[in-house]
Amino acid sequence: MQPNLFEQEYRIHYYEIDYKKRALITSLMNYFDDVATCQSEKLGVGIDYLRERNLAWMLYKWDIDIYKYPVFGERVIVRTAPHSFYKFYAYRWFEILSQKGEKLVSANSQWLFVNTAKKRPMKIPEEMYEIYKVGADNSLEIEDIAPPSSVDTEKIFNVRYSDIDTNRHVNNVKYAAWAIETVPLDIVLNYTLANLKVTYKKETTYGKTIKALAQIIKQGDEITCGHCIVDENEKELCLLESKWAKAP
């Protein structure tokens, strides 16, 4: 059985880039969220279908590799396919390709199928296997992230209305944005983000105050940052790991 493949073309807009005219990591993650949602809508099991049944796909983990950043004005192909389901977990891969077919970005993701009324995971029904044309398999499992052992930088953020998604909690991309803000400016200016891993632990909502913590580890021309997002009670909301390579 061949899983359903879906792709769309995107143009890199000015508001999606950094000072080097490269697409931001958060822009790339937004493309991933969008293309996955568009596929579900096309298959008839999108936002309204799930909401009417008190169901949702909740993102659990990311593992994103960036080989080359697309730049302002460039048109790219973002493609995705579900890899498999296993109990209440779903596994999905993504790619971003240039117009010439060069692979710019690849990502694996892990999701939870959740009953939003009971606020707990539930077994993915057989009809979803048939709709997405996948089998039962957990070979795309993403490793856990170790929390930072020390804190080198930290910042505090208030959750804004614009941070909230259709599930009425903070959109998954916002956590990555908060984490990147804790990376010292000299690293952002002189290094390139090459890999980002994320594990979402607990949701948060509008009006809350969160704290983003980071540990900076330098190893030759590479830097690894361990990130942790916590709430007002110091409860872990999200763990992240960003790896930075020396810019050429």
C-alpha positions as CSV (number, residue, x, y, z in Angstrom):
1,M,0.0,0.0,0.0
2,Q,1.4,3.4,-1.1
3,P,0.7,6.3,1.3
4,N,-1.0,9.3,-0.2
5,L,1.6,11.8,-1.4
6,F,0.6,15.5,-1.5
7,E,2.6,18.6,-2.6
8,Q,2.1,22.3,-3.1
9,E,4.2,25.2,-4.5
10,Y,5.1,28.0,-2.2
11,R,6.8,31.3,-2.9
12,I,9.2,32.7,-0.3
13,H,7.7,36.1,0.8
14,Y,9.6,39.1,2.2
15,Y,7.9,38.7,5.6
16,E,9.1,35.1,5.8
17,I,12.9,35.8,5.6
18,D,15.8,36.9,7.8
19,Y,18.3,39.6,7.1
20,K,20.2,37.4,4.7
21,K,17.0,36.9,2.6
22,R,16.8,33.3,3.7
23,A,13.5,31.7,4.8
24,L,13.2,31.5,8.6
25,I,13.0,28.1,10.2
26,T,9.6,29.1,11.5
27,S,8.5,29.8,7.9
28,L,9.6,26.4,6.8
29,M,7.7,24.8,9.8
30,N,4.6,26.8,8.8
31,Y,4.8,25.4,5.3
32,F,4.9,21.9,6.8
33,D,1.8,22.5,9.0
34,D,0.0,24.1,6.0
35,V,0.7,21.3,3.5
36,A,-0.3,18.6,6.0
37,T,-3.5,20.4,6.8
38,C,-4.3,20.9,3.1
39,Q,-3.8,17.2,2.4
40,S,-6.3,16.3,5.2
41,E,-8.8,18.9,3.9
42,K,-8.5,17.4,0.4
43,L,-9.1,13.9,1.8
44,G,-12.2,15.1,3.6
45,V,-10.8,14.7,7.1
46,G,-9.7,18.3,7.8
47,I,-10.3,20.8,10.5
48,D,-14.1,20.8,10.5
49,Y,-14.4,17.0,10.2
50,L,-12.2,16.5,13.3
51,R,-13.7,19.4,15.3
52,E,-17.3,18.0,14.9
53,R,-16.1,14.7,16.3
54,N,-14.0,16.2,19.1
55,L,-10.8,14.9,17.5
56,A,-7.4,16.5,16.7
57,W,-3.9,15.6,15.5
58,M,-1.5,17.0,18.1
59,L,2.1,17.4,17.1
60,Y,4.4,15.5,19.4
61,K,7.9,15.6,17.8
62,W,9.9,17.2,15.0
63,D,13.3,16.3,13.5
64,I,14.2,18.8,10.8
65,D,17.3,18.9,8.6
66,I,18.1,22.0,6.6
67,Y,20.7,21.5,3.8
68,K,20.1,24.8,2.0
69,Y,17.8,27.6,2.8
70,P,15.4,28.8,0.1
71,V,15.6,32.6,-0.4
72,F,13.3,35.6,-1.0
73,G,11.3,35.2,-4.2
74,E,12.2,31.6,-4.8
75,R,9.5,29.1,-5.6
76,V,9.7,25.7,-3.8
77,I,7.8,22.5,-3.8
78,V,6.7,21.3,-0.3
79,R,5.7,17.7,-0.3
80,T,4.5,15.3,2.4
81,A,3.1,11.9,3.0
82,P,2.0,10.0,6.1
83,H,4.5,7.2,6.8
84,S,2.4,5.0,9.1
85,F,0.2,4.9,12.2
86,Y,0.8,2.9,15.4
87,K,-1.8,2.8,18.2
88,F,-2.4,6.5,18.8
89,Y,0.8,7.8,17.1
90,A,1.0,9.0,13.5
91,Y,4.3,9.4,11.6
92,R,4.7,11.8,8.7
93,W,7.6,13.0,6.5
94,F,8.1,16.3,4.7
95,E,10.5,17.6,2.0
96,I,11.2,21.0,0.5
97,L,12.5,20.9,-3.1
98,S,13.9,23.6,-5.4
99,Q,12.4,24.0,-8.9
100,K,15.3,21.9,-10.1
101,G,14.5,19.1,-7.8
102,E,17.3,19.7,-5.3
103,K,16.3,18.7,-1.8
104,L,16.6,21.7,0.5
105,V,15.0,20.5,3.7
106,S,13.7,17.2,5.0
107,A,11.8,16.5,8.2
108,N,10.2,13.6,10.1
109,S,7.3,14.2,12.5
110,Q,5.3,12.3,15.1
111,W,1.7,13.1,16.0
112,L,-0.8,12.1,18.6
113,F,-4.5,11.4,17.8
114,V,-6.4,13.0,20.6
115,N,-10.0,13.1,21.9
116,T,-10.3,16.8,22.7
117,A,-13.3,16.4,24.9
118,K,-11.6,13.9,27.2
119,K,-8.2,15.5,26.6
120,R,-6.4,12.2,26.1
121,P,-4.9,10.2,23.2
122,M,-7.1,7.6,21.5
123,K,-6.4,4.7,19.1
124,I,-6.4,5.8,15.5
125,P,-9.5,4.3,13.8
126,E,-9.3,1.9,10.9
127,E,-11.0,4.3,8.6
128,M,-8.0,6.7,9.0
129,Y,-5.6,3.9,7.8
130,E,-7.8,3.5,4.7
131,I,-8.1,7.2,4.0
132,Y,-4.4,7.9,4.3
133,K,-3.4,4.5,2.8
134,V,-0.9,3.6,5.5
135,G,-0.1,0.5,7.6
136,A,0.8,-0.1,11.2
137,D,4.5,0.7,11.8
138,N,6.5,2.8,14.3
139,S,9.9,2.6,12.5
140,L,9.9,6.4,12.1
141,E,10.0,6.9,15.9
142,I,11.9,10.1,16.9
143,E,14.4,10.0,19.8
144,D,13.7,11.9,23.0
145,I,15.5,15.1,23.8
146,A,17.5,15.5,27.0
147,P,16.7,18.7,28.9
148,P,19.4,21.3,29.4
149,S,21.7,20.5,32.3
150,S,22.5,24.2,32.9
151,V,21.1,27.6,31.7
152,D,23.2,30.1,29.8
153,T,20.5,32.4,28.5
154,E,16.8,32.9,29.2
155,K,13.9,35.1,28.1
156,I,10.3,35.6,29.2
157,F,7.3,35.8,26.8
158,N,3.6,36.4,27.2
159,V,1.3,34.2,25.1
160,R,-0.6,36.5,22.7
161,Y,-3.9,36.0,20.9
162,S,-1.9,35.6,17.6
163,D,-0.1,32.6,19.1
164,I,-3.2,30.5,19.3
165,D,-4.2,28.0,16.6
166,T,-7.4,26.2,15.6
167,N,-7.1,23.8,18.5
168,R,-7.2,26.9,20.9
169,H,-3.7,26.4,22.3
170,V,-0.4,27.8,21.3
171,N,0.6,26.9,17.7
172,N,3.6,24.5,17.6
173,V,5.8,26.8,15.6
174,K,5.7,29.5,18.3
175,Y,7.7,27.3,20.6
176,A,10.5,27.1,18.1
177,A,10.4,30.9,17.7
178,W,10.7,31.4,21.5
179,A,13.6,29.0,21.6
180,I,15.5,30.6,18.8
181,E,15.2,34.0,20.6
182,T,17.4,32.6,23.4
183,V,20.3,31.9,21.0
184,P,23.0,34.7,21.4
185,L,23.1,37.1,18.4
186,D,26.7,36.3,17.6
187,I,25.7,32.7,16.9
188,V,22.7,33.7,14.8
189,L,25.0,36.1,12.7
190,N,27.9,33.7,12.3
191,Y,26.4,30.2,12.2
192,T,23.6,28.5,10.3
193,L,20.9,26.5,11.9
194,A,21.3,23.0,10.4
195,N,19.0,20.8,12.5
196,L,16.1,21.3,14.9
197,K,14.5,18.7,17.1
198,V,11.4,19.4,19.1
199,T,9.4,17.5,21.7
200,Y,6.1,19.0,22.8
201,K,5.3,18.0,26.4
202,K,2.3,20.1,27.6
203,E,0.1,22.7,26.0
204,T,-0.3,26.3,27.0
205,T,-2.9,28.9,26.3
206,Y,-3.7,32.6,25.8
207,G,-2.6,35.0,28.6
208,K,0.0,32.7,30.1
209,T,3.6,33.7,30.7
210,I,6.3,31.3,29.6
211,K,10.1,31.2,30.0
212,A,12.5,30.0,27.4
213,L,15.8,28.6,28.7
214,A,18.9,27.6,26.7
215,Q,22.2,25.9,27.2
216,I,25.0,26.7,24.7
217,I,27.6,24.0,23.9
218,K,30.4,24.7,21.5
219,Q,32.3,21.9,19.8
220,G,34.8,23.2,17.2
221,D,32.9,24.8,14.3
222,E,29.5,23.4,15.6
223,I,27.3,24.7,18.4
224,T,24.5,22.7,20.0
225,C,21.8,24.5,22.0
226,G,19.6,22.7,24.4
227,H,16.3,24.5,24.9
228,C,13.5,24.2,27.4
229,I,10.2,26.1,27.5
230,V,8.5,26.2,30.9
231,D,5.4,27.8,32.4
232,E,4.9,30.0,35.4
233,N,5.2,26.9,37.7
234,E,8.4,25.8,36.0
235,K,6.6,22.8,34.4
236,E,8.1,21.7,31.1
237,L,6.1,22.6,28.1
238,C,8.6,21.8,25.3
239,L,12.1,20.6,24.8
240,L,14.2,21.5,21.8
241,E,17.7,21.0,20.4
242,S,19.2,23.3,17.8
243,K,22.4,22.5,16.0
244,W,24.4,25.3,14.3
245,A,27.2,25.0,11.7
246,K,29.8,27.7,11.1
247,A,28.6,29.9,8.2
248,P,30.8,29.8,5.1
